[in-house]
Amino acid sequence: MFQKIMAPVDLAHVAKLNKALEAAADMAKHFGAELCYVGVTGEQPSALGHTPKEYGEKLKAFADEQSTAHGIPTSSHPMVSYDPTTELDDALMKAVTETGADLVVMGTHKPGLTDYIWPSNGSKIAAHSAASVFLVRD
């Protein structure tokens, strides 16, 4: 049914994404799909990498660890953004197209009052992506 699953991941907060990442891995195993981990980074040095290339290497290492842990094929797709905080939705939408994902599995928070003004990342992807989207509440 699904051949390529995209899972957005923030390497600085992997522990908070455990439920969504487990769901993505389980779905990849169930459907025999490749699981592509997408991360968005800035051009400036950060704790996750001094350069976008270094960040990409860390994202690939994470994907490789997940492949071994879950026995599934994985890949990584780093995205570089001028301002990852404000451009995250657009970067993820672009990643859906670039990776050829037909399913996006991502974590989200419980909706609150501010979601009526500023939609969550997951709701924007679900509303505007050609891929199916599975949101996992933390």
N, C-alpha and C positions, 0 to 999 in steps of 0.2 A: 504494500500500500504506500508506504513512504520509503524513499530511497536515500535522501540526505536530510539529516536533522541538524539544525543550527541551534547552538546553545550559547547565548551571550554570557560572558563570565568576566567578573571584576576580580583580578588576581589578588587585589588587596583585601577582598572580603569573601573569599571562597567559603569560609565556614558558614556565613550567613546564607549561602546559596545551596547548601547541601541538599535540601529537599528537591529543588528544581534540577540540580545536576544528577541526582539519583533517578529522578523520573525520566530525564533525557536518556540516560544510559540504559535504563530498563526498556524504554521504547525502541531505542536503537537495536538492542539485542532481540526484542520481540519481532521487529520487522526486518531484521537483517540489514539494517541501514547503517551508513557511515554517519558518525557524529562529528560535526565540525564546531569547534569552540572558537567563538569570535570575541576578541577583546579590543577595546578602543583606548588608545593612548594619545598623549600629546607629543609635540615635537620637542618639548623641553625635558631636561633630565628629571627623573623622579625616583622614588624608592624602588620602583619596579624595573627601572632600566635607565641608563644614562643616555641611550639613543633609542629610536624606534626599533632599530635592528636588534638591540639587546632585549627589548621588551618582547619582540617577536620570538626570540630564542626561548625566553621563559614561558611564553604561551605554548610553544611547540612542546617543550618539556612537560608541561602540565597535561597536554593532550596525550602525549606518549604514556605518561603515568596512568591516565584514565583508561587507555587502551589495554594496558597490562592488567589493571585492577578489575576491569569488567569483561575482558575478552571480546572487545568489539573494535572494529576499525574506526580510527579517529583521524582528524586533521585539525589544523589551526589556521585561523585567518585574522591576522592583526590588522587593525584599521588605525590610521594616523589622522588625527583631527587637530585643527588649530586650537579649539577649545572643547575638549571632550564633555564637559559638563553641559554646555548649551547645545552642542551638536550631536549628542548621543543618539537621539531618535533618528536623525537623518543618516548617521553613520551605520546604524543597524539596518535601516531600510535598504541602504546601498549594499550592505553585506549579504542580505537575503538574495539580491539579484546576482552579485558577484560569485557567491558560493553555489548558486543553483538549488538552494534549500527548498524543500517542499513542505517542511514543518519546522516551526520555531518553538522551542520549549524554553520558557524563561520564568524566573521568579518575579513576583509582584507582592505588593503590600495590600493589606485590607483597605478598601476604599474609605475615604473620609471626605469631609467638607471641601478641602482644597482640591480634590479630584474633579470637582465641578468647574473649577477655574483653570487648573493645570492638570491635564490628564497624565496618568502614569505612563512610563515608557511602554509597558506592555499593552496598554489600551490603545496607544497610538499605532503600534505595530499591528495589532489585531485589526484595527479599523482600516488601515491603508495598505497592508501587505497582500500580495497575491498568494502567499503561502498560508497554510493553515497555522494557527497559533494556539498553543496550549499554555495557559498561565497557571503557575503553581504558587499558591499563597503560602507565605512563610508563617 
